[in-house]
Amino acid sequence: MLALIQRVTEARVVVDGQTVGAIGPGLLALVGVQPDDGPAQVAKLGDRLLRYRVFSDEAGKMNRALADTGGGLLLVSQFTLAADTASGLRPSFSTAAPPAEAERIFGDLVDYCRQHHSYAVETGRFGANMQVHLVNDGPVTFLLRA
């Protein structure tokens, strides 16, 4: 599993002109699921999303996690994140999990985060053509692997 996380002041996902998920300050996570991902990867990535220290403390250092700030988490499935881009001029999606498997694993990640985070956990719509709007704070962006 992969997650491209961005610290945001706000983010939302729009499908067919309707907002389907939105948060204020917090993290936007674009999530790619790979073929061998399972419960261990879900727990590891879920824990990292909630505990990764990317928010400033009183001294201005990145020492606070999402769980410390009470911020929201917006999870967006993005199969292109798991693409193989090592060679050629066109991505290969053989390194991304099949849609049905990816949807199940992504759902497990959403459930994990909702069970372990006391604040807002929102999502996009799996498999939909989504427009993701965000204000990246910093900018701060990291790629996490589970």
C-alpha positions, 0 to 999 in steps of 0.5 A, a space after each residue: 500500500 502506498 499513500 501520498 499524503 498532503 497536509 492541508 488547510 482544507 480539501 474536498 472531493 467532487 463527483 458529478 458536481 456534488 461534494 462527496 467528502 470534505 475536511 478542514 485542516 488535516 491530511 489528504 491521503 491519495 491511496 494506492 493498493 497493490 496486489 499483495 496488500 492485506 490486513 497487515 498493510 492496512 494496519 501499518 498504513 492506518 497507524 502511520 496516517 494517524 501518527 505520522 508527525 507532519 504538524 508543527 508544535 509550539 516551536 514550529 517543528 514537525 512534531 505533532 500527528 493528526 491524532 494530536 491536532 484533531 484534524 480531519 483525514 480525507 482518504 481518496 483511492 487512486 490506483 494510478 499511484 500504484 502504477 509501474 513507471 520504471 520504464 517506457 513512456 506509458 504507465 503499466 498498472 500490473 502493479 496495482 491491485 484488481 478493482 474488486 480487491 482494491 475496493 475491499 482493501 481500501 474499505 478496510 483502511 477507511 474502517 481502520 482509520 474511523 475506528 482509531 481516529 476520533 475526528 472526521 474521516 471522509 472519503 472520495 468515491 471508489 472508482 469514480 471520476 473525482 475532482 480533488 480540491 485542496 489547499 496544501 499547507 506548507 507545502 507539505 507532501 510525503 509518500 508513505 509505504 506500508 
